[in-house]
Amino acid sequence: MRPALRSRILLGLLALGALPAGAQPGKRFGALDAPITVEVFSDMQCPACAAYHLETLRPLMKDYVATGKVFLVFRLTVNHRHSYRAARYMNAAALAGLFDKASEALFEKQQQWSETGDVEAALASMLTEAEMARIREQLETEEIESAIEADRALARTFQVRSTPTTFIRYRGETTPIVGVVRYTILRRYLDRLLGGAP
């Protein structure tokens, strides 16, 4: 697909709200009517995604999502050896209302479970037993596979070739960002969009 055509399709879908609205409820955060939408495609086993999540998205949640300025949507891709298993647990965590806590745990413990594949142990080291029970309860639901496939389909449609890839939408315009962006740079860009900086 030609880049210009792909961009028009992407902009059309974003303008219609198809991307954020189609996201699993537990993987979207903030007010749907926030002026800026940030959509992140990441892989739980990707080291760059871990750095991006912990160093950029964590403060973004506090400073922009919690204050109603940004609507944040997460999409999970499956590109590494244990990514699929991690995506299953993360989608179960989303259904249990624990996506944010589970993502922190898996990204912080990424090196350990990337070697062993023991995603559950990594989660259990940072979540309570009651929280783990809620996640386990959701693991076998039909929604897990459909959520994984929906994210993978969107990644293919928008030709997401590496992670993290971020789409920022503001007033009908979309800016794609491939790779890690430092929080100071992202904050400056968001503030400029919002009129808070020259």
Secondary structure, 3 states (H helix, E strand, C coil): CCHHHHHHHHHHHHHCCHHHHCCCHHHEECCCCCCEEEEEEECCCCHHHHHHHHHHHHHHHHHHHCCCCEEEEEEECCCCCCHHHHHHHHHHHHHCCCHHHHHHHHHHCHHHHHHHCCHHHHHHCCCCHHHHHHHHHHCCCHHHHHHHHHHHHHHHHCCCCCCCEEEEEECCEEEEEECCCCHHHHHHHHHHHHCCCC
